[in-house]
Amino acid sequence: IKINRRKVDFIINNNNSKESLLKKVENILRNI
């Protein structure tokens, strides 16, 4: 599985909500 590190770091650095972060991570994983 290849993960776009920059995209993940961007989301983590620009997200204060754990729930929202989890949703975004799930969306990324679905798109891999």
C-alpha positions as CSV (number, residue, x, y, z in Angstrom):
1,I,0.0,0.0,0.0
2,K,1.4,3.4,-1.0
3,I,0.4,6.3,1.1
4,N,0.9,9.9,0.0
5,R,3.0,11.1,3.0
6,R,2.6,14.8,2.2
7,K,-1.2,14.5,2.0
8,V,-1.3,12.7,5.3
9,D,1.0,15.2,7.0
10,F,-1.1,18.0,5.6
11,I,-4.3,16.6,7.0
12,I,-2.8,15.9,10.4
13,N,-1.2,19.4,10.6
14,N,-4.4,21.2,9.6
15,N,-6.9,19.2,11.6
16,N,-7.8,19.7,15.2
17,S,-10.7,17.3,15.3
18,K,-10.0,13.6,15.8
19,E,-13.3,12.6,14.4
20,S,-12.7,14.6,11.2
21,L,-9.2,13.4,11.0
22,L,-10.3,9.8,11.2
23,K,-12.9,10.4,8.4
24,K,-10.3,11.9,6.2
25,V,-7.9,9.1,6.8
26,E,-10.6,6.6,6.0
27,N,-11.3,8.4,2.7
28,I,-7.6,8.3,1.8
29,L,-7.4,4.6,2.6
30,R,-10.5,3.9,0.4
31,N,-8.8,5.7,-2.5
32,I,-5.6,3.7,-2.4
